[in-house]
Amino acid sequence: MKRQLALICFALGSARRRAGRSFALGFALALVTFALSAVLFLTEALRREFRLAVATLPDLTVQQLAAGRPALIAEQEQAAIAAIPGVIAARPRVWGYYFVSSLSGNFTVVGVDTDDGAVRRDLALVSMNGRLPSSNVSGEVVMGAAAAAFFGLEPGDAITLPVGRAEKRLQLVGVFRSEVGLWTADVLLMSEADAREFLHVPPGYCTDLAVHLSTPDEATVVARKIADRLPGARIVDRQLMARTYDLTFDTRGGLLGAMLLPALVAFLVLVWDRLTGVGTGERREIGVLKAVGWQTGDVLLARSWENAAIAFQGAAVGIVGAYLYVFGARAPGLAEVLMGWSTLYPALRLTPAVEGGQMLVLLCLAVIPFVVAGLVPAWRVATQDPHGLLRGTV
């Protein structure tokens, strides 16, 4: 133990004596580690949020197709689906997209019946400032934080929006908090009657049917029975949607990681160039160590500790910087690439979701090549005649 501590102390002293080189290599490693860590942190945090959201979706979602595109479905189909064994409930939903020309983008209009106890229980879990819109009062709306900021509204304010050839006056009674901004940024939550007016959904029809099952594992069987009773319908399986989200984040995160590979290769080339060029001072230092009794293994251990110290410091700086960038600064620039919003971006408040094994792999990828790259030139010098090293003849 004392021998190893002595070697570590010597290695740290060597790194300080060559502070310029140590700083340059550590800084380059910090940049590469920062980029890779930021992609990993953001991808895993978004993946966690989407998994939590998917868990709240109905087991099956039934949509009617017309000309290959989603169309309105008759609410009377609800009874036929509810009669299938294993189905707990089939609830019609009214929602859709409302285009705003000044934004050049869509808002998501969601109609709810706040007199329904189940709906009120679900919405009670969503944090907001204000209250829910009343089903008995026309013109009340709850907006996402980004939507309210776009319109410049606060609870109690009113706005008039075009609906076809007419106009509709809405009073803002609540704003979803930024904690749920990832899901509510562009949402306009209103009564079902107002949503039908905005989206031109006639009575007796709905956007889709949310199907809840007693045993979610039977979703495939129930979906097949629904398809038999509703030819032309599209049935979306929640479990399939979860896998789709996972593949989406794997693809986007993998593409970003692949784009960073050239930077990693360039860094490794820099490390090899810097570490293989053993200077005259370093050669004499190794010659002195060999002359006073150091073995080749001692020289290699000292060089390994020196490189490991530089690598760990650089990697630690990169990882901490990436953590602050993603969870402190909310990943400006990178978040838009992974989330996929086009116009209205939410304020991110993500929870770290990186596993220890992933961090260990990241550290190994950053540290091990760095340490190994410095062993070959040190071994070549340490195996030469110490007298020649001191004279500078080898």
Secondary structure, 3 states (H helix, E strand, C coil): CHHHHHHHHHHHHHHHHCHHHHHHHHHHHHHHHHHHHHHHHHHHHHHHHHHHHHHCCCCEEEEEEECCEEECEECCHHHHHHCCCCEEEEEEEEEEEEEECCCCEEEEEEEECCCCHHHHHHHHCCCEEECCCCCCCCCEEEECHHHHHHHCCCCCCEEEEEECCEEEEEEEEEEECHHHHHHHCCEEEEEHHHHHHHHCCCCCEECEEEEEECCHHHHHHHHHHHHHHCCCEEEEEHHHHHHHHHHHHHHHHHHHHHHHHHHHHHHHHHHHHHHHCCCHHHHHHHHHHHHCCCCHHHHHHHHHHHHHHHHHHHHHHHHHHHHHHHHHCCCCCHHHHHHCCCCCCCCCCCCCCCCHHHHHHHHHHHHHHHHHHCHHHHHHHHCCCHHHHHHCCC
